[in-house]
Amino acid sequence: MKSWTLSRTLMTMIGIASWLLPNQSFAQDTDLGVSGVGVVSIQPVDDAYVGGPYLSEGIGGVGPGLGAGLSVITSSGFVVGAEYSTAFFEQEQSGRLVGGSGPNEGAPHTTRLRDSLLSGLIGYRVGASNTRVLLLGGIGATLDSPTIDGVPRDPDASLEEDGLPFVLSGGVDVLQRLNPRTSLVIGARYTLIDRPETHRYLGIGRHLLRASTGLRIRLN
C-alpha cells in the first residue's frame, strides 16, 4: 500500500510540473535529455542504539552506486525531471536488535542496505553557454528495505504512519558541454529519509548524501 501511495505521489508531482511547462517546451530550443552516472553515496550512521548487547555497530559509511535520469530544460530556464539512484552497503552486525535474544544472540549477521530512490525534481537553470548549473528540489520514494541475511527488515507499520510517506531531496547538477548532444554532468544530492524505528535499530541514519559523475545525452 505504501509503495502505491509513494508512486502515485511522485507521478502526480511530475505530471503537475510537466503541465506547468511553457508552450515553447516543445520547440527546438528545449533540451530533452537522458543521463547515466556513477554514484558515491555517503550514509552517516545513527548510533543511538549502538553499544552493549543491542547492536555492535551501525551500517553506513561510503558506498558505490549508479543512477539514471530524464530531464527537460526549457529555453526559459525551467527544469523538470525524474531520476533513479541506488547504492550498496554491507556490514556484519550482531546484537539483540539484529538477531534477537537467545543462544545465537552474539552471532554475526550480514546486513545489506541499498536505499534505491526514485525522485521527481523541478528547478531552474543558471547559465546558457557551454556550462550550465541546474538547481533542483523535489520529492521521491524509497524502493528497498534493508535485509538481514537476505531477509527484508520490514518497517514497523504503526511508526511508519507517523513519518513522512515520501523523501525530500535537493541538489545541484553542473553540465559541461562536450559536443552538441553530449555533456559531462557532475551532481550532488541531499536526501532526508524519515526512517522507521526498525531501520534505526540497525544504525541507519536519516541523512543521505550522494555525489555523481557521468554523461547526459540530448535527445532532440
For each residue, the residues with C-beta under 8 A, 3 or more apart:
1: 4 5
2: 5 6 160 165
3: 6 7 141 143
4: 1 7 8
5: 1 2 8 9 165
6: 2 3 9 10 141 142 165 166
7: 3 4 10 11 118 141
8: 4 5 11 12
9: 5 6 12 13 139 141 165 166
10: 6 7 13 14 82 118 119 120 139 140 141 166
11: 7 8 14 15 120
12: 8 9 15 16
13: 9 10 16 17 120 138 139
14: 10 11 17 18 80 82 120
15: 11 12 18 19
16: 12 13 19 20
17: 13 14 20 21 80 120 122
18: 14 15 21 72 80
19: 15 16
20: 16 17 78 80
21: 17 18 25 72 74 78 80
22: 25 74 76 78
23: 26
24: 27 29 30 74 75 76
25: 21 22 30 72 74
26: 23 30
27: 24 30 75
28: 220
29: 24 75
30: 24 25 26 27 72 73 74 75 220
31: 72 73 74 218 220
32: 70 71 72 218 219 220
33: 70 71 73 183 216 217 218 219
34: 68 69 70 71 216 217 219
35: 67 68 69 70 71 83 185 214 215 216 217
36: 66 67 68 214 215
37: 66 67 68 69 85 185 187 212 213 214 215
38: 64 65 66 67 212 213 214
39: 64 65 66 67 85 86 87 210 211 212
40: 62 63 64 65 210 211 212
41: 62 63 64 65 85 87 89 115 208 209 210
42: 61 62 208 209 210 211
43: 59 60 61 62 63 87 89 113 115 204 205 208 209
44: 60 205 207
45: 50 57 58 59 60 61 203 204 205
46: 49 58 60 195 200 203 204 205 206
47: 50 51 58 203
48: 200
49: 46 54 55 58 97 200 201 203
50: 45 47 54 55 56 57 58 203
51: 47 54 55
52: 95
53: 95 96 105
54: 49 50 51 95 96 97
55: 49 50 51 58 93 94 95 96 97 98 201 202 203
56: 50 93 94 95 98
57: 45 50 91 93 203
58: 45 46 47 49 50 55 91 202 203 204 205
59: 43 45 89 90 91 93 111 113 146 202 203 204
60: 43 44 45 46 89 91 113 203 204 205
61: 42 43 45 89
62: 40 41 42 43
63: 40 41 43 87 88 89
64: 38 39 40 41 87 88
65: 38 39 40 41 85 86 87 88 210
66: 36 37 38 39 85 86
67: 35 36 37 38 39 83 84 85 86 210 212 214
68: 34 35 36 37 83 84 85
69: 34 35 37 81 82 83 84
70: 32 33 34 35 81 82 83
71: 32 33 34 35 79 80 81 82 83 121 134 216
72: 18 21 25 30 31 32 79 80 81
73: 30 31 33 77 78 79 125 132 134
74: 21 22 24 25 30 31 77 78 79
75: 24 27 29 30
76: 22 24
77: 73 74 124 125 126 128
78: 20 21 22 73 74 122 124 125
79: 71 72 73 74 121 122 123 124 125 134 136
80: 14 17 18 20 21 71 72 121 122
81: 69 70 71 72 120 121 122 136
82: 10 14 69 70 71 118 119 120 121
83: 35 67 68 69 70 71 118 119 121
84: 67 68 69 116 117 118 119
85: 37 39 41 65 66 67 68 116 117 119 189 210 212
86: 39 65 66 67 114 115 116 117 144
87: 39 41 43 63 64 65 114 115 210
88: 63 64 65 112 113 114
89: 41 43 59 60 61 63 112 113 114 115
90: 59 110 111 112 113
91: 57 58 59 60 110 111 113
92: 108 109 110 111
93: 55 56 57 59 98 108 109 110 111 148 202 203
94: 55 56 98 99 105 106 107 108 109
95: 52 53 54 55 56 98 99 105 106
96: 53 54 55 99 100 101 105
97: 49 54 55 201 202
98: 55 56 93 94 95 109 111 148 201 202
99: 94 95 96 104 105 107 109 148
100: 96 105
101: 96 105
102: 105
103:
104: 99 107
105: 53 94 95 96 99 100 101 102
106: 94 95
107: 94 99 104
108: 92 93 94
109: 92 93 94 98 99 148 149
110: 90 91 92 93 148 149 150
111: 59 90 91 92 93 98 146 147 148 202
112: 88 89 90 146 147 150
113: 43 59 60 88 89 90 91 144 146 202 204
114: 86 87 88 89 144 146
115: 41 43 86 87 89 142 144 193 208
116: 84 85 86 142 143 144
117: 84 85 86 140 141 142 143 167 169 191
118: 7 10 82 83 84 140 141 143
119: 10 82 83 84 85 138 139 140 141 167 169 191
120: 10 11 13 14 17 81 82 138 139 140
121: 71 79 80 81 82 83 136 137 138 169
122: 17 78 79 80 81 136 137 138
123: 79 134 135 136 137
124: 77 78 79 134 135
125: 73 77 78 79 128 132 133 134 135
126: 77 132 133 134 135
127: 131 132 133
128: 77 125 132
129: 132
130: 176 177
131: 127 174 175 176 177
132: 73 125 126 127 128 129 174 175 177
133: 125 126 127 172 173 174 175
134: 71 73 79 123 124 125 126 172 173 174 175
135: 123 124 125 126 172
136: 79 81 121 122 123 169 170 171 172 173
137: 121 122 123 169 170 171
138: 13 119 120 121 122 169 170
139: 9 10 13 119 120 166 167 168 169
140: 10 117 118 119 120 166 167 169 191
141: 3 6 7 9 10 117 118 119 166 167
142: 6 115 116 117 167 193
143: 3 116 117 118
144: 86 113 114 115 116
145: 152 153 154 155 199
146: 59 111 112 113 114 152 153 199 202 204
147: 111 112 150 151 152 153
148: 93 98 99 109 110 111 151 153 202
149: 109 110
150: 110 112 147
151: 147 148
152: 145 146 147
153: 145 146 147 148 198 199 202
154: 145 198
155: 145 159 160 196 198 199
156: 159 160 196 197 198
157: 160 161
158: 161 162
159: 155 156 162 163 196 197 198
160: 2 155 156 157 163 196
161: 157 158
162: 158 159
163: 159 160 194 195 196
164: 167 168 194
165: 2 5 6 9
166: 6 9 10 139 140 141
167: 117 119 139 140 141 142 164 191 192 193 194
168: 139 164 191 192
169: 117 119 121 136 137 138 139 140 189 190 191 192
170: 136 137 138 189 190
171: 136 137 187 188 189 190
172: 133 134 135 136 187 188
173: 133 134 136 185 186 187
174: 131 132 133 134 185 186 187
175: 131 132 133 134 183 184 185 216
176: 130 131 183 184 185 186
177: 130 131 132 180 182 183
178: 182 183 184
179: 182
180: 177 218
181: 217 218
182: 177 178 179 215 216 217 218
183: 33 175 176 177 178 215 216 218
184: 175 176 178 213 214 215 216
185: 35 37 173 174 175 176 212 213 214 215 216
186: 173 174 176 211 212 213
187: 37 171 172 173 174 211 212 213
188: 171 172 209 210 211 212
189: 85 169 170 171 208 209 210 212
190: 169 170 171 207 208 209
191: 117 119 140 167 168 169 207 208 209 210
192: 167 168 169 206 207 208
193: 115 142 167 206 207 208
194: 163 164 167 206
195: 46 163 199 200 204 205 206
196: 155 156 159 160 163 199 200
197: 156 159 200 201
198: 153 154 155 156 159 201 202
199: 145 146 153 155 195 196 202 204
200: 46 48 49 195 196 197 203 204
201: 49 55 97 98 197 198
202: 55 58 59 93 97 98 111 113 146 148 153 198 199
203: 45 46 47 49 50 55 57 58 59 60 93 200
204: 43 45 46 58 59 60 113 146 195 199 200
205: 43 44 45 46 58 60 195 208
206: 46 192 193 194 195
207: 44 190 191 192 193
208: 41 42 43 115 189 190 191 192 193 205
209: 41 42 43 188 189 190 191
210: 39 40 41 42 65 67 85 87 188 189 191
211: 39 40 42 186 187 188
212: 37 38 39 40 67 85 185 186 187 188 189
213: 37 38 184 185 186 187
214: 35 36 37 38 67 184 185
215: 35 36 37 182 183 184 185
216: 33 34 35 71 175 182 183 184 185
217: 33 34 35 181 182
218: 31 32 33 180 181 182 183
219: 32 33 34
220: 28 30 31 32
